[in-house]
Every structure is written in C-alpha cells, then in structure tokens.
Amino acid sequence: MIPAKFDYKRASSVSEAISLLGEHGSEAKVVSGGHSLVPAMKLRMSRPEVLIDIKRIPGLDTITEEGDEIVIGANCTHSQVMRSEVVQNHLNIVYQAVSKIGDVQIRNRGTIGGSLAHADPSSDYPAVVLACDATIEVEGKEGKRSIPATEFFLGLFWTALAEEEIITAIRFPKVANGTYQKFFQSASRFAVVGVAAVQDGDGVKVGITGVAGTPYRATAVEDAYSGSADAAEHAVDGLEDLMSDHFADETYRAHLAKVMVKKALDAL
C-alpha cells in the first residue's frame, strides 16, 4: 500500500529536530531507519502529516566506552551495533540479541533508538535494556533527561517519551555474563518470546519480551532464583493480560516463557 500524503523535513541537529516537533506537534513523527514507522504508514495505521528525519544528525551514531558503561547512539544501526568490538567485548548480550534481529536489510537500516521508541512488544532490545538496567537518554524542549529502562515502557507501543522528546543514546553498564534466548516468528523473526538474563552477583536480572503488551522485568523469577533454573516457573507470575495471536495463544505463551527463561538461566 501507499502511505497517506505527508511533508518531509530533515533535521541537521537535535535542537532543530526538537524545534520541528514543537512546531508540528502531534501531527509529526520522527524517522531514522524507518523499519518500524514506514510499514505502519503503508498500512495507514500511522498517518503523520510531517516526517522529521533525524538520520543524519551528527553524533547520534557513535558507540563509546565510558568507564564502566557503554554508550550507544540512538542512530546506530543494528549492523553497526553487531559489528562493534566494544559491544562484543563488553556487552555480548547485546550482540546476541542484535544478531537475531530480522534479516540483513533490516539490520542495515533499522536503529536501536527507533526500535526502543516504537516499543513493539515483540522486539528484542526491550528485554535486553531491562535486564541490563540500561538508561535511555532523551532530549526535548525542557532539556536532557535520563530514563531508567525499568520506567521507559508504559504499555503497548507506549513509552515515557514526551511528545517533543527524542532518544539520543542508550547507556549500558558493562555486562560480563548475560544471555539472550529467543523463540521467533519464522517470517519476520520478531520474538514470540524473548528472554534476556544477566548474572548479578549471586542473583539474576531477567527481561522478557513478546509475552505481554509491555516488555517486563520478571521480578518473580529474580526473587525465586537461588542458582537453579527452577525459578523459571515464575516467568509469568503477576501478569494479567498475556498476548494471544495466530503465533501463540495465552496458554502456549505462558508455557513458552517458562521454557525460554529456563533456557536463559541454564545458559548463565
């Protein structure tokens, strides 16, 4: 299908992008790689009147090591993240996740910031940023702020981003021992269930995507964990609404969540 008519603006700086968002308000959408927004526009599920392209803003496509943290710019493509030696050496869990995203074309165009801002409940990054206790750095008309990943995802395609804010970077603590396990849809490679697990001293941190409308920290698993993968039985404790579609109904998703969490804990 063909998207509805829209105007196109290319921002040359973060401040210009924020200014354009302020000028056009709710009628505007930000685009970088476009692999989340453009398909929705083609289906007329999203009909922005203005597209603000931030892809060429300098400084948003770098990966840097800052002490005990790795900072990944929002415009970094999945392929760029996957090829980064810094990521491979200090954030192997991110490398594992990004190498499982889509296909070559998607990895070459899609961006980490766009994926997080879109907040698809079946995407891979949300589980990883949750398990890693990452921080989402954003900037808007009120200035800069940092949003803990545990406070970023609010609902189905809904985040803590304000209307005139954009993601500028994701700040990850270095992770020595982490794993990402995924049961994926065969065509799109989106997660039916994706589980990120990080060893944290004597405990674990577990992020899950694909099971509910909002990616979540499996705190019940974390609380029950004592070195045994039996804690996986608590993967969906406390969840009221599990997703159900032609890939998996609620019962199967609940079962699969436990299986994938067990697999992740065993991998640790």
Order of alpha helices (4+ residues) and beta strands (2+ residues): beta-alpha-beta-alpha-beta-beta-beta-alpha-alpha-alpha-alpha-alpha-alpha-beta-beta-beta-beta-beta-beta-beta-beta-beta-alpha-alpha
